Amino acid sequence: LKFNLYAQVAERRAKANAFSMNQTTENVAAFLYNNAFSTTYFTTADSAALCSTVHVNTTGGTYSNALSPAADLAEASIEDLCIQIMGTQTDRGLLVNIMPQSLHIARQEWFNANRIYKSVLQSDSASNNINVLKATNAFPKGIKMNHYFTAAHPWFIRTNCPNGMQMFWAERPNLSQDNDYDTKNAKASSYMMFSVGCTDPRSIAGSNGP
């Protein structure tokens, strides 16, 4: 520590390591959304994309958690996907109380999403109708903007389905440091281990907005 050689550098290094680990975690978690409509990198247990119109029931038949045809974020498309969510059935064809919880969008849709959801009356309409999304508190957990979405127009609705989107920590973030024996240089390392996935696709629904 002669001449304050490592004190300030070590502090910056620790912050940079922590920032890098946080960025890695966020990007890996967003990976599921960024590849939600493709089977190239991730599939659910039935070998379908995270958001798909052909998820397979264990007792036979299929179900959908994707809006078809896909549509950009708008009041009508949000209502359509919410209605689809509320009609969710179990693998045995039984209706269950699955409800929308939060709307997830990219930064490009942040202002649009708030105009649609938080207007007192219908957005972009001359009618005097109420905004039913706001009036019914369609998204009790609100709008979530994800800075790590790589496409502007796909959007998602998370539901109250249990055991859905998952993140498991095998090793929590760990920062360590030591000195090189020969040069006395200070060294630092960071380490973590985790996985992300989805147990039940009914926990999410999406539209691959064109």
C-alpha positions as CSV (number, residue, x, y, z in Angstrom):
1,L,0.0,0.0,0.0
2,K,3.0,2.3,-0.4
3,F,2.2,5.7,-1.9
4,N,-1.5,4.8,-1.9
5,L,-0.7,2.4,-4.8
6,Y,-3.8,0.2,-4.5
7,A,-6.3,1.9,-2.2
8,Q,-8.2,3.9,-4.8
9,V,-7.7,1.4,-7.6
10,A,-9.0,-1.4,-5.4
11,E,-12.1,0.6,-4.6
12,R,-12.8,1.2,-8.3
13,R,-12.0,-2.4,-9.2
14,A,-14.5,-3.7,-6.6
15,K,-17.3,-1.4,-8.0
16,A,-16.5,-2.5,-11.5
17,N,-16.6,-6.1,-10.6
18,A,-20.0,-5.7,-8.9
19,F,-21.3,-3.7,-11.8
20,S,-20.2,-6.4,-14.2
21,M,-21.8,-9.2,-12.2
22,N,-25.1,-7.2,-12.0
23,Q,-25.0,-6.6,-15.8
24,T,-24.5,-10.3,-16.4
25,T,-27.4,-11.3,-14.2
26,E,-29.7,-8.8,-15.8
27,N,-28.7,-9.8,-19.4
28,V,-29.1,-13.6,-18.7
29,A,-32.5,-13.0,-17.1
30,A,-33.7,-10.9,-20.1
31,F,-32.4,-13.6,-22.4
32,L,-35.6,-15.5,-21.9
33,Y,-37.7,-12.6,-23.0
34,N,-35.4,-11.7,-25.9
35,N,-35.8,-15.3,-27.2
36,A,-39.4,-15.8,-26.1
37,F,-40.8,-16.5,-29.6
38,S,-37.9,-18.7,-30.8
39,T,-36.8,-22.3,-30.1
40,T,-33.2,-21.7,-31.1
41,Y,-31.7,-21.0,-27.7
42,F,-34.4,-21.9,-25.2
43,T,-37.5,-24.1,-25.0
44,T,-39.9,-25.1,-22.3
45,A,-40.4,-28.7,-21.2
46,D,-42.7,-29.4,-24.1
47,S,-40.0,-28.3,-26.6
48,A,-42.0,-25.1,-27.5
49,A,-40.9,-21.5,-27.4
50,L,-41.5,-19.7,-24.1
51,C,-44.5,-17.8,-25.8
52,S,-46.1,-20.2,-28.2
53,T,-49.5,-21.1,-29.7
54,V,-48.7,-24.8,-29.5
55,H,-47.7,-25.6,-25.9
56,V,-48.5,-29.2,-25.2
57,N,-50.8,-30.4,-22.4
58,T,-49.6,-33.5,-20.5
59,T,-53.0,-35.1,-21.2
60,G,-53.0,-34.2,-24.9
61,G,-54.0,-31.2,-26.9
62,T,-52.3,-27.8,-27.0
63,Y,-52.8,-24.3,-25.4
64,S,-51.5,-20.9,-26.3
65,N,-49.7,-18.2,-24.3
66,A,-49.0,-16.0,-27.3
67,L,-51.3,-13.5,-29.0
68,S,-52.2,-14.6,-32.5
69,P,-52.0,-12.8,-34.8
70,A,-49.2,-10.9,-33.1
71,A,-50.0,-7.2,-32.6
72,D,-48.2,-4.1,-31.4
73,L,-48.9,-2.7,-27.9
74,A,-52.3,-1.1,-27.9
75,E,-55.4,-1.0,-25.8
76,A,-57.2,-3.5,-27.9
77,S,-54.3,-6.0,-28.1
78,I,-53.7,-5.7,-24.4
79,E,-57.4,-6.5,-23.7
80,D,-57.3,-9.4,-26.1
81,L,-54.3,-11.0,-24.4
82,C,-55.8,-10.3,-20.9
83,I,-59.0,-12.1,-22.0
84,Q,-56.9,-15.0,-23.3
85,I,-55.0,-15.2,-20.0
86,M,-58.3,-15.2,-18.0
87,G,-59.5,-18.2,-20.0
88,T,-56.5,-20.3,-19.1
89,Q,-57.1,-24.0,-18.5
90,T,-55.1,-26.7,-16.7
91,D,-53.7,-29.6,-18.5
92,R,-57.0,-31.4,-17.8
93,G,-59.1,-28.7,-19.4
94,L,-60.3,-27.1,-16.1
95,L,-60.7,-23.4,-15.9
96,V,-58.5,-21.7,-13.3
97,N,-58.3,-18.3,-11.8
98,I,-55.2,-17.0,-13.7
99,M,-55.1,-13.2,-13.8
100,P,-52.7,-10.6,-15.3
101,Q,-50.3,-9.1,-12.9
102,S,-47.8,-6.8,-14.7
103,L,-47.0,-5.5,-18.2
104,H,-43.4,-5.8,-19.4
105,I,-42.2,-3.6,-22.2
106,A,-39.0,-2.3,-23.8
107,R,-37.9,1.3,-23.2
108,Q,-39.3,2.3,-26.6
109,E,-42.8,1.5,-25.4
110,W,-42.5,3.1,-22.0
111,F,-44.4,6.3,-22.7
112,N,-46.9,4.5,-25.0
113,A,-47.6,2.0,-22.3
114,N,-48.3,4.7,-19.7
115,R,-50.6,6.6,-22.0
116,I,-52.6,3.5,-22.7
117,Y,-52.8,2.3,-19.1
118,K,-53.0,5.4,-17.0
119,S,-55.3,7.6,-19.0
120,V,-58.6,8.3,-17.3
121,L,-60.5,7.9,-20.5
122,Q,-59.7,5.8,-23.5
123,S,-56.4,6.8,-25.1
124,D,-56.4,8.2,-28.6
125,S,-60.2,8.2,-28.8
126,A,-62.8,10.9,-29.0
127,S,-65.3,8.8,-27.1
128,N,-66.2,9.4,-23.4
129,N,-65.6,5.8,-22.4
130,I,-63.6,5.0,-19.3
131,N,-60.2,3.4,-19.6
132,V,-61.2,-0.1,-18.5
133,L,-57.5,-1.2,-18.0
134,K,-57.0,1.6,-15.4
135,A,-60.5,1.3,-13.9
136,T,-60.2,-2.4,-13.3
137,N,-56.6,-2.2,-12.2
138,A,-55.8,-4.8,-14.8
139,F,-52.1,-4.8,-13.8
140,P,-51.9,-4.6,-10.0
141,K,-48.1,-4.8,-10.2
142,G,-47.9,-2.1,-12.8
143,I,-45.8,-1.5,-15.8
144,K,-42.2,-2.9,-15.8
145,M,-39.7,-1.4,-18.3
146,N,-36.8,-3.7,-18.9
147,H,-33.6,-1.9,-20.1
148,Y,-32.2,-5.2,-21.4
149,F,-34.9,-6.0,-24.0
150,T,-33.1,-6.1,-27.3
151,A,-36.2,-5.6,-29.5
152,A,-38.5,-2.6,-29.3
153,H,-42.0,-4.0,-29.9
154,P,-42.5,-7.5,-28.3
155,W,-44.3,-7.1,-25.0
156,F,-45.4,-9.5,-22.2
157,I,-47.9,-9.9,-19.4
158,R,-46.9,-11.8,-16.3
159,T,-49.6,-13.7,-14.5
160,N,-50.3,-15.0,-11.0
161,C,-49.7,-18.6,-12.1
162,P,-47.4,-20.3,-9.5
163,N,-44.1,-21.9,-10.3
164,G,-43.7,-19.9,-13.5
165,M,-40.7,-17.8,-14.4
166,Q,-37.8,-19.0,-12.3
167,M,-34.3,-18.0,-11.2
168,F,-32.1,-20.3,-9.0
169,W,-28.9,-19.3,-7.3
170,A,-26.4,-22.1,-7.0
171,E,-23.7,-19.7,-5.8
172,R,-24.4,-16.1,-4.8
173,P,-22.0,-13.4,-6.1
174,N,-18.7,-13.7,-4.3
175,L,-15.8,-11.2,-4.5
176,S,-12.3,-12.2,-3.4
177,Q,-8.9,-10.7,-3.6
178,D,-5.3,-11.8,-3.0
179,N,-1.7,-10.7,-3.8
180,D,0.6,-12.2,-6.4
181,Y,3.5,-13.8,-4.6
182,D,6.2,-12.8,-7.0
183,T,5.1,-9.3,-8.0
184,K,3.0,-8.3,-5.0
185,N,0.3,-7.1,-7.4
186,A,-3.2,-7.1,-6.0
187,K,-5.6,-9.4,-7.7
188,A,-9.3,-9.6,-7.5
189,S,-11.9,-12.1,-8.8
190,S,-15.6,-12.5,-8.8
191,Y,-17.7,-15.7,-9.1
192,M,-21.4,-16.6,-9.2
193,M,-23.5,-19.5,-10.5
194,F,-27.2,-19.3,-11.4
195,S,-29.8,-20.4,-13.8
196,V,-33.1,-19.0,-15.2
197,G,-36.0,-20.7,-16.9
198,C,-39.8,-21.3,-16.8
199,T,-41.6,-24.1,-15.1
200,D,-45.1,-23.3,-16.2
201,P,-45.6,-21.2,-19.4
202,R,-49.0,-20.1,-18.1
203,S,-47.1,-17.7,-15.9
204,I,-46.4,-15.4,-18.9
205,A,-48.1,-14.4,-22.2
206,G,-46.7,-12.3,-25.0
207,S,-47.1,-10.7,-28.3
208,N,-44.3,-10.5,-30.8
209,G,-45.2,-7.1,-32.0
210,P,-44.1,-6.5,-35.6
